[in-house]
């Protein structure tokens, strides 16, 4: 079975592919992405030429309350002999 072009874009898809994956018109996505970047949408990585897709998914999960895992500050040195 031949592979479709978007399947070869991996972790850093082009903006047209990001728009397609998010069911957005590519022209409208360009304007929306600028606004969403202000809230934490990963920017286009200059080295790879695309947005890091797992980061886009994580951003959307946080935006819609599907991610409850938050990084916490270290609370000091662990003492495993305390038990």
N, CA, C and O atoms as a Tinker XYZ file with bonds, in Angstrom:
   332  protein
     1  N      0.845000   -1.176000    0.000000    73     2
     2  CA     0.000000    0.000000    0.000000    64     1     3
     3  C      0.893000    1.243000    0.000000    63     2     4     5
     4  O      1.774000    1.350000    0.854000    81     3
     5  N      0.700000    2.169000   -0.913000    73     3     6
     6  CA     1.541000    3.372000   -0.958000    64     5     7
     7  C      1.250000    4.281000    0.228000    63     6     8     9
     8  O      0.113000    4.390000    0.688000    81     7
     9  N      2.309000    4.933000    0.710000    73     7    10
    10  CA     2.169000    5.851000    1.844000    64     9    11
    11  C      1.718000    7.211000    1.347000    63    10    12    13
    12  O      2.141000    7.665000    0.284000    81    11
    13  N      0.861000    7.855000    2.116000    73    11    14
    14  CA     0.436000    9.206000    1.770000    64    13    15
    15  C      1.494000   10.181000    2.270000    63    14    16    17
    16  O      2.221000    9.878000    3.217000    81    15
    17  N      1.583000   11.335000    1.646000    73    15    18
    18  CA     2.635000   12.306000    1.957000    64    17    19
    19  C      2.650000   12.704000    3.435000    63    18    20    21
    20  O      3.725000   12.833000    4.020000    81    19
    21  N      1.481000   12.902000    4.050000    73    19    22
    22  CA     1.461000   13.347000    5.443000    64    21    23
    23  C      1.998000   12.292000    6.393000    63    22    24    25
    24  O      2.431000   12.635000    7.493000    81    23
    25  N      1.987000   11.036000    6.014000    73    23    26
    26  CA     2.501000    9.986000    6.878000    64    25    27
    27  C      4.024000   10.022000    6.976000    63    26    28    29
    28  O      4.605000    9.439000    7.891000    81    27
    29  N      4.659000   10.698000    6.047000    73    27    30
    30  CA     6.114000   10.792000    6.045000    64    29    31
    31  C      6.613000   12.031000    6.785000    63    30    32    33
    32  O      7.822000   12.256000    6.847000    81    31
    33  N      5.734000   12.819000    7.334000    73    31    34
    34  CA     6.159000   14.076000    7.948000    64    33    35
    35  C      6.571000   13.940000    9.397000    63    34    36    37
    36  O      7.103000   14.894000    9.965000    81    35
    37  N      6.354000   12.818000   10.005000    73    35    38
    38  CA     6.881000   12.524000   11.329000    64    37    39
    39  C      6.529000   13.513000   12.410000    63    38    40    41
    40  O      5.400000   13.997000   12.490000    81    39
    41  N      7.520000   13.810000   13.251000    73    39    42
    42  CA     7.304000   14.622000   14.442000    64    41    43
    43  C      7.265000   16.122000   14.175000    63    42    44    45
    44  O      6.826000   16.883000   15.038000    81    43
    45  N      7.709000   16.562000   13.013000    73    43    46
    46  CA     7.748000   17.990000   12.690000    64    45    47
    47  C      7.021000   18.249000   11.369000    63    46    48    49
    48  O      7.657000   18.608000   10.378000    81    47
    49  N      5.690000   18.071000   11.340000    73    47    50
    50  CA     4.949000   18.255000   10.090000    64    49    51
    51  C      4.935000   19.716000    9.647000    63    50    52    53
    52  O      5.086000   20.630000   10.457000    81    51
    53  N      4.750000   19.910000    8.353000    73    51    54
    54  CA     4.627000   21.269000    7.814000    64    53    55
    55  C      3.310000   21.873000    8.306000    63    54    56    57
    56  O      2.448000   21.161000    8.821000    81    55
    57  N      3.165000   23.179000    8.145000    73    55    58
    58  CA     1.979000   23.876000    8.629000    64    57    59
    59  C      0.703000   23.392000    7.936000    63    58    60    61
    60  O     -0.352000   23.323000    8.567000    81    59
    61  N      0.786000   23.062000    6.663000    73    59    62
    62  CA    -0.397000   22.547000    5.971000    64    61    63
    63  C     -0.848000   21.233000    6.590000    63    62    64    65
    64  O     -2.047000   20.980000    6.709000    81    63
    65  N      0.106000   20.397000    6.985000    73    63    66
    66  CA    -0.233000   19.124000    7.618000    64    65    67
    67  C     -0.770000   19.334000    9.026000    63    66    68    69
    68  O     -1.699000   18.638000    9.437000    81    67
    69  N     -0.208000   20.278000    9.772000    73    67    70
    70  CA    -0.732000   20.588000   11.105000    64    69    71
    71  C     -2.183000   21.039000   10.964000    63    70    72    73
    72  O     -3.055000   20.583000   11.703000    81    71
    73  N     -2.435000   21.930000   10.018000    73    71    74
    74  CA    -3.802000   22.403000    9.780000    64    73    75
    75  C     -4.722000   21.239000    9.432000    63    74    76    77
    76  O     -5.842000   21.164000    9.937000    81    75
    77  N     -4.268000   20.343000    8.586000    73    75    78
    78  CA    -5.089000   19.193000    8.195000    64    77    79
    79  C     -5.399000   18.321000    9.401000    63    78    80    81
    80  O     -6.546000   17.919000    9.599000    81    79
    81  N     -4.371000   18.021000   10.220000    73    79    82
    82  CA    -4.573000   17.178000   11.403000    64    81    83
    83  C     -5.542000   17.806000   12.390000    63    82    84    85
    84  O     -6.219000   17.096000   13.133000    81    83
    85  N     -5.615000   19.141000   12.404000    73    83    86
    86  CA    -6.503000   19.847000   13.323000    64    85    87
    87  C     -7.810000   20.275000   12.670000    63    86    88    89
    88  O     -8.572000   21.055000   13.241000    81    87
    89  N     -8.066000   19.762000   11.474000    73    87    90
    90  CA    -9.301000   20.071000   10.726000    64    89    91
    91  C     -9.473000   21.567000   10.510000    63    90    92    93
    92  O    -10.568000   22.104000   10.681000    81    91
    93  N     -8.396000   22.235000   10.136000    73    91    94
    94  CA    -8.414000   23.673000    9.903000    64    93    95
    95  C     -8.047000   23.984000    8.458000    63    94    96    97
    96  O     -7.288000   23.254000    7.819000    81    95
    97  N     -8.595000   25.071000    7.964000    73    95    98
    98  CA    -8.191000   25.589000    6.667000    64    97    99
    99  C     -6.769000   26.139000    6.823000    63    98   100   101
   100  O     -6.509000   26.879000    7.772000    81    99
   101  N     -5.846000   25.800000    5.921000    73    99   102
   102  CA    -4.455000   26.262000    6.077000    64   101   103
   103  C     -4.300000   27.777000    6.196000    63   102   104   105
   104  O     -3.449000   28.250000    6.951000    81   103
   105  N     -5.100000   28.539000    5.470000    73   103   106
   106  CA    -5.002000   30.000000    5.548000    64   105   107
   107  C     -5.490000   30.480000    6.916000    63   106   108   109
   108  O     -4.852000   31.327000    7.543000    81   107
   109  N     -6.609000   29.945000    7.373000    73   107   110
   110  CA    -7.135000   30.331000    8.685000    64   109   111
   111  C     -6.200000   29.856000    9.798000    63   110   112   113
   112  O     -6.036000   30.544000   10.805000    81   111
   113  N     -5.582000   28.677000    9.619000    73   111   114
   114  CA    -4.678000   28.144000   10.638000    64   113   115
   115  C     -3.508000   29.086000   10.877000    63   114   116   117
   116  O     -3.075000   29.247000   12.017000    81   115
   117  N     -2.993000   29.706000    9.835000    73   115   118
   118  CA    -1.847000   30.606000    9.983000    64   117   119
   119  C     -2.157000   31.723000   10.984000    63   118   120   121
   120  O     -1.329000   32.029000   11.841000    81   119
   121  N     -3.325000   32.323000   10.882000    73   119   122
   122  CA    -3.723000   33.395000   11.802000    64   121   123
   123  C     -3.988000   32.846000   13.203000    63   122   124   125
   124  O     -3.603000   33.461000   14.198000    81   123
   125  N     -4.643000   31.691000   13.279000    73   123   126
   126  CA    -4.946000   31.088000   14.577000    64   125   127
   127  C     -3.663000   30.686000   15.304000    63   126   128   129
   128  O     -3.564000   30.843000   16.521000    81   127
   129  N     -2.690000   30.174000   14.569000    73   127   130
   130  CA    -1.438000   29.723000   15.181000    64   129   131
   131  C     -0.714000   30.879000   15.861000    63   130   132   133
   132  O     -0.126000   30.695000   16.926000    81   131
   133  N     -0.749000   32.053000   15.269000    73   131   134
   134  CA    -0.106000   33.227000   15.862000    64   133   135
   135  C     -0.719000   33.525000   17.232000    63   134   136   137
   136  O     -0.002000   33.810000   18.191000    81   135
   137  N     -2.028000   33.457000   17.315000    73   135   138
   138  CA    -2.722000   33.717000   18.582000    64   137   139
   139  C     -2.419000   32.612000   19.585000    63   138   140   141
   140  O     -2.141000   32.893000   20.751000    81   139
   141  N     -2.470000   31.358000   19.143000    73   139   142
   142  CA    -2.249000   30.230000   20.049000    64   141   143
   143  C     -0.808000   30.162000   20.555000    63   142   144   145
   144  O     -0.565000   29.673000   21.659000    81   143
   145  N      0.144000   30.645000   19.764000    73   143   146
   146  CA     1.541000   30.667000   20.223000    64   145   147
   147  C      1.691000   31.529000   21.468000    63   146   148   149
   148  O      2.546000   31.254000   22.310000    81   147
   149  N      0.876000   32.563000   21.594000    73   147   150
   150  CA     0.920000   33.422000   22.781000    64   149   151
   151  C      0.533000   32.659000   24.041000    63   150   152   153
   152  O      0.939000   33.009000   25.149000    81   151
   153  N     -0.266000   31.604000   23.846000    73   151   154
   154  CA    -0.725000   30.796000   24.981000    64   153   155
   155  C      0.097000   29.528000   25.177000    63   154   156   157
   156  O     -0.199000   28.729000   26.066000    81   155
   157  N      1.137000   29.337000   24.346000    73   155   158
   158  CA     2.013000   28.191000   24.560000    64   157   159
   159  C      2.086000   27.168000   23.445000    63   158   160   161
   160  O      2.800000   26.175000   23.582000    81   159
   161  N      1.372000   27.372000   22.343000    73   159   162
   162  CA     1.517000   26.462000   21.205000    64   161   163
   163  C      2.976000   26.467000   20.774000    63   162   164   165
   164  O      3.555000   27.538000   20.594000    81   163
   165  N      3.589000   25.292000   20.603000    73   163   166
   166  CA     4.994000   25.271000   20.183000    64   165   167
   167  C      5.192000   26.037000   18.869000    63   166   168   169
   168  O      4.408000   25.908000   17.929000    81   167
   169  N      6.241000   26.819000   18.835000    73   167   170
   170  CA     6.578000   27.558000   17.614000    64   169   171
   171  C      7.242000   26.622000   16.616000    63   170   172   173
   172  O      7.668000   25.521000   16.967000    81   171
   173  N      7.326000   27.066000   15.385000    73   171   174
   174  CA     8.014000   26.300000   14.353000    64   173   175
   175  C      9.492000   26.257000   14.702000    63   174   176   177
   176  O     10.131000   27.297000   14.869000    81   175
   177  N     10.026000   25.064000   14.809000    73   175   178
   178  CA    11.440000   24.884000   15.127000    64   177   179
   179  C     12.263000   25.246000   13.893000    63   178   180   181
   180  O     12.070000   24.648000   12.834000    81   179
   181  N     13.180000   26.214000   14.006000    73   179   182
   182  CA    13.945000   26.637000   12.827000    64   181   183
   183  C     14.859000   25.540000   12.273000    63   182   184   185
   184  O     15.140000   25.521000   11.075000    81   183
   185  N     15.315000   24.643000   13.115000    73   183   186
   186  CA    16.195000   23.573000   12.655000    64   185   187
   187  C     15.426000   22.510000   11.876000    63   186   188   189
   188  O     15.891000   22.031000   10.842000    81   187
   189  N     14.240000   22.141000   12.380000    73   187   190
   190  CA    13.464000   21.083000   11.751000    64   189   191
   191  C     12.408000   21.598000   10.785000    63   190   192   193
   192  O     11.901000   20.828000    9.969000    81   191
   193  N     12.066000   22.868000   10.854000    73   191   194
   194  CA    11.129000   23.463000    9.913000    64   193   195
   195  C      9.671000   23.129000   10.151000    63   194   196   197
   196  O      8.852000   23.249000    9.240000    81   195
   197  N      9.334000   22.711000   11.361000    73   195   198
   198  CA     7.943000   22.414000   11.681000    64   197   199
   199  C      7.722000   22.476000   13.179000    63   198   200   201
   200  O      8.667000   22.625000   13.954000    81   199
   201  N      6.467000   22.361000   13.578000    73   199   202
   202  CA     6.134000   22.330000   15.002000    64   201   203
   203  C      6.309000   20.907000   15.515000    63   202   204   205
   204  O      5.993000   19.952000   14.806000    81   203
   205  N      6.807000   20.756000   16.731000    73   203   206
   206  CA     6.973000   19.442000   17.342000    64   205   207
   207  C      5.584000   18.902000   17.658000    63   206   208   209
   208  O      4.922000   19.391000   18.574000    81   207
   209  N      5.138000   17.896000   16.907000    73   207   210
   210  CA     3.762000   17.423000   16.992000    64   209   211
   211  C      3.361000   16.967000   18.397000    63   210   212   213
   212  O      2.282000   17.346000   18.853000    81   211
   213  N      4.174000   16.170000   19.110000    73   211   214
   214  CA     3.758000   15.814000   20.472000    64   213   215
   215  C      3.557000   17.038000   21.360000    63   214   216   217
   216  O      2.720000   17.013000   22.262000    81   215
   217  N      4.310000   18.101000   21.119000    73   215   218
   218  CA     4.121000   19.342000   21.869000    64   217   219
   219  C      2.807000   20.017000   21.524000    63   218   220   221
   220  O      2.156000   20.597000   22.394000    81   219
   221  N      2.413000   19.947000   20.259000    73   219   222
   222  CA     1.123000   20.505000   19.836000    64   221   223
   223  C     -0.006000   19.746000   20.537000    63   222   224   225
   224  O     -0.945000   20.354000   21.049000    81   223
   225  N      0.091000   18.422000   20.555000    73   223   226
   226  CA    -0.927000   17.605000   21.211000    64   225   227
   227  C     -0.971000   17.909000   22.707000    63   226   228   229
   228  O     -2.053000   18.045000   23.277000    81   227
   229  N      0.193000   18.017000   23.346000    73   227   230
   230  CA     0.245000   18.328000   24.777000    64   229   231
   231  C     -0.373000   19.702000   25.053000    63   230   232   233
   232  O     -1.096000   19.870000   26.035000    81   231
   233  N     -0.091000   20.676000   24.198000    73   231   234
   234  CA    -0.672000   22.015000   24.341000    64   233   235
   235  C     -2.191000   21.945000   24.292000    63   234   236   237
   236  O     -2.874000   22.532000   25.131000    81   235
   237  N     -2.716000   21.225000   23.309000    73   235   238
   238  CA    -4.169000   21.125000   23.172000    64   237   239
   239  C     -4.782000   20.348000   24.338000    63   238   240   241
   240  O     -5.873000   20.687000   24.797000    81   239
   241  N     -4.105000   19.328000   24.813000    73   239   242
   242  CA    -4.607000   18.596000   25.981000    64   241   243
   243  C     -4.701000   19.506000   27.200000    63   242   244   245
   244  O     -5.683000   19.454000   27.942000    81   243
   245  N     -3.683000   20.342000   27.411000    73   243   246
   246  CA    -3.720000   21.296000   28.532000    64   245   247
   247  C     -4.831000   22.322000   28.325000    63   246   248   249
   248  O     -5.563000   22.652000   29.258000    81   247
   249  N     -4.950000   22.820000   27.105000    73   247   250
   250  CA    -5.944000   23.847000   26.788000    64   249   251
   251  C     -7.366000   23.377000   27.083000    63   250   252   253
   252  O     -8.217000   24.157000   27.513000    81   251
   253  N     -7.605000   22.103000   26.847000    73   251   254
   254  CA    -8.949000   21.574000   27.034000    64   253   255
   255  C     -9.088000   20.731000   28.299000    63   254   256   257
   256  O    -10.031000   19.952000   28.429000    81   255
   257  N     -8.154000   20.887000   29.223000    73   255   258
   258  CA    -8.269000   20.268000   30.533000    64   257   259
   259  C     -8.095000   18.767000   30.552000    63   258   260   261
   260  O     -8.584000   18.102000   31.465000    81   259
   261  N     -7.406000   18.215000   29.561000    73   259   262
   262  CA    -7.209000   16.772000   29.509000    64   261   263
   263  C     -5.887000   16.342000   30.112000    63   262   264   265
   264  O     -5.585000   15.149000   30.161000    81   263
   265  N     -5.099000   17.296000   30.569000    73   263   266
   266  CA    -3.810000   16.978000   31.163000    64   265   267
   267  C     -3.800000   17.491000   32.591000    63   266   268   269
   268  O     -3.894000   18.694000   32.831000    81   267
   269  N     -3.686000   16.580000   33.523000    73   267   270
   270  CA    -3.671000   16.965000   34.933000    64   269   271
   271  C     -2.278000   16.860000   35.532000    63   270   272   273
   272  O     -2.080000   17.210000   36.696000    81   271
   273  N     -1.329000   16.394000   34.773000    73   271   274
   274  CA     0.033000   16.241000   35.271000    64   273   275
   275  C      0.749000   17.575000   35.136000    63   274   276   277
   276  O      0.858000   18.128000   34.041000    81   275
   277  N      1.234000   18.083000   36.259000    73   275   278
   278  CA     1.965000   19.339000   36.248000    64   277   279
   279  C      3.298000   19.128000   36.937000    63   278   280   281
   280  O      3.394000   18.370000   37.902000    81   279
   281  N      4.306000   19.784000   36.451000    73   279   282
   282  CA     5.625000   19.695000   37.074000    64   281   283
   283  C      5.581000   20.384000   38.428000    63   282   284   285
   284  O      4.965000   21.439000   38.581000    81   283
   285  N      6.225000   19.792000   39.384000    73   283   286
   286  CA     6.277000   20.405000   40.705000    64   285   287
   287  C      7.723000   20.721000   41.059000    63   286   288   289
   288  O      8.657000   20.164000   40.482000    81   287
   289  N      7.886000   21.612000   42.006000    73   287   290
   290  CA     9.229000   21.988000   42.445000    64   289   291
   291  C      9.823000   20.866000   43.295000    63   290   292   293
   292  O      9.101000   20.133000   43.970000    81   291
   293  N     11.119000   20.748000   43.252000    73   291   294
   294  CA    11.795000   19.770000   44.101000    64   293   295
   295  C     11.590000   20.163000   45.554000    63   294   296   297
   296  O     11.651000   21.343000   45.899000    81   295
   297  N     11.349000   19.173000   46.406000    73   295   298
   298  CA    11.100000   19.471000   47.813000    64   297   299
   299  C     12.271000   19.086000   48.709000    63   298   300   301
   300  O     12.119000   19.012000   49.928000    81   299
   301  N     13.414000   18.847000   48.127000    73   299   302
   302  CA    14.598000   18.541000   48.925000    64   301   303
   303  C     15.195000   17.196000   48.561000    63   302   304   305
   304  O     14.688000   16.483000   47.694000    81   303
   305  N     16.271000   16.869000   49.233000    73   303   306
   306  CA    16.996000   15.621000   48.997000    64   305   307
   307  C     16.177000   14.431000   49.483000    63   306   308   309
   308  O     15.602000   14.466000   50.571000    81   307
   309  N     16.129000   13.382000   48.673000    73   307   310
   310  CA    15.444000   12.161000   49.090000    64   309   311
   311  C     16.262000   11.412000   50.136000    63   310   312   313
   312  O     17.486000   11.328000   50.031000    81   311
   313  N     15.584000   10.871000   51.144000    73   311   314
   314  CA    16.248000   10.062000   52.162000    64   313   315
   315  C     15.532000    8.722000   52.193000    63   314   316   317
   316  O     14.498000    8.576000   52.844000    81   315
   317  N     16.087000    7.744000   51.486000    73   315   318
   318  CA    15.450000    6.437000   51.384000    64   317   319
   319  C     15.615000    5.619000   52.653000    63   318   320   321
   320  O     14.946000    4.598000   52.817000    81   319
   321  N     16.498000    6.049000   53.561000    73   319   322
   322  CA    16.678000    5.342000   54.836000    64   321   323
   323  C     15.624000    5.753000   55.862000    63   322   324   325
   324  O     15.595000    5.203000   56.963000    81   323
   325  N     14.769000    6.698000   55.525000    73   323   326
   326  CA    13.764000    7.203000   56.460000    64   325   327
   327  C     12.644000    6.207000   56.693000    63   326   328   329
   328  O     11.880000    6.355000   57.647000    81   327
   329  N     12.531000    5.214000   55.861000    73   327   330
   330  CA    11.429000    4.259000   55.994000    64   329   331
   331  C     11.741000    3.164000   56.948000    63   330   332
   332  O     10.912000    2.281000   57.168000    81   331
